[in-house]
């Protein structure tokens, strides 16, 4: 995985010491600027340009939390692609199905966490079933696998429309996740000298935390466990892994289960933060496609970087140029494809 | 060769299937196209529109002038191109001569433009309420018995300024012609009364994540005017509640409609007490309205009270059927008689008298409302005041009104 490559590529090789120092200085300056933007009380001219500090800092925070959600969806997508070369275009449907199942379980039992668990478990099972009964039959035939996955997504969308109709569902979050946090960020100073602090929905912070925990967990699984070792070996050379006596099919099934389960998990978490409605499947499929294209197919770190870029672009676009906001996302994708076609963390194949 | 035979067979089966139904249509049935959003973010709205239209059809026992009414449904997803595609299918493939729809603002403008290319087909609006569907460059064969989005706001701006005491209001609305029209209608009165609108946020239709938009609303406003529909409204209101927002809201007509008020979740707390205006009020005591509610509730899946969409489709479908009845169901002359009957039509709806102006746009009563919790726990729009017979120029002389300019993101403006 690309995470492993990082130390070697950024090592002492080449005469890059001064170059590295320059980059270090550059990032330090960027970090200082961001810290100043977040913590200082803004002068009026800056408020005039960027609407208000509250708007700017919130857009950044929202971008990061949205990125957390995108990462949850895209990490499964990229994992499945990395190992099986299978662009699973039904991934968005897995997200939506997870959200609906989460809604049903939560509203019937009253336990949100149970809904989240059900979203993961049921979709993991669906993933295994898809892998065993559909994709295993078409092994090695990438194009047919992709086309079949499109077919599955269309059928699934209509079936879900039949069962849950076209309404908008909101998964109710428990009391302890409600309300807003007051962050130690001063957005403005009132005329009487009192500081106005930024408030931020607690639930979104939890989404971000969940994404980070899962990201780290995935990284540990891939790099510190035996299964992870097999998966990484499979990404690099599938035939050789199989020749060395590993049950490749079992590894495939595990990856599909984890990938689909993560999509279902993201569905419940995302359906609680935003809402569940038909069409979400395509939205999240598109988002994860863009995230993975930008970040690099098959790389977890890439998915994280891609999700961060796309999440920030969407939110900043929404606040500062709403009509053309969507263009920003695709400009990022076009530039990536033009400059680095394999994606930011992707390996040239 | 095999392909060829198969094609022939398919053709034979196809003509065999369609021929009898076409023959049947010519005799004793009248086909009416019903175009609404049965997919996409406005699905719930479209489904309720259909309930309204079917209420009107059932009221006439499904027949008009002794002929059976056959409803052919067309589905769009609230985008103008999908509406035109569905309208083309209904007109050019299904051969309807009378079409009721569409539902949403931009769709209305697109279908009006399409209507110009089909002079022999009569188009009656569904609930699309963009001002320029009928005000500027109208089509001769497009009729709107439901009023437009600016008319729906009659009385709200003055009420917010005088009775509620809001001096500074920020707006959040979707970025297309209907919300422009609604904001125009609200601001026309609110700015005139002396109010200010320091910030207007236009968000793409189908947007999910409103938290950044909420954060960009200036701190010092007295209230937030929200003109969002369906899923967008649910998302905005939920996230507004989550972000701990405290400024009171003013609702656009479809923001506090039954399609949103019946949503589950915590957004109910945010909505209580929200003033709004529109073509209906849930607590209307008029017997005609109560009778309409009872008839509407017989439809499968009906809301506790008909939404604006059920009402709009009902009024437009009812007008269509009444006019068809007058001409004996005869549209063989390319619909000329029918259009004549429609433009002269004036009738009593559940919400008062409706007649058309010279642009074939309705003049009707508008209801000022406030959201309250009903005795059974459902949220309802309580009737505050009726603004009688509002016309499209909001009572302003036409030449003066046209000088205000076309509705857009930046017009009107009073920062």
Interface residues (C-beta under 8 A of the other chain):
Chain A: X51 X52 X54 X55 X57 X58 X59 X62 X63 X66 X107 X165 X166 X167 X168 X169 X170 X172 X178 X179 X180 X188 X196 X199 X200 X201 X203 X204 X273 X274 X275 X277 X278 X279 X280 X283 X314 X315 X316 X318 X319 X322 X323 X325 X326
Chain B: X38 X39 X40 X41 X43 X44 X46 X47 X175 X201 X202 X203 X204 X206 X207 X208 X209 X211 X212 X213 X214 X215 X216 X218 X219 X230 X231 X234 X235 X238 X239 X242 X243 X244 X263 X264 X265 X266 X267
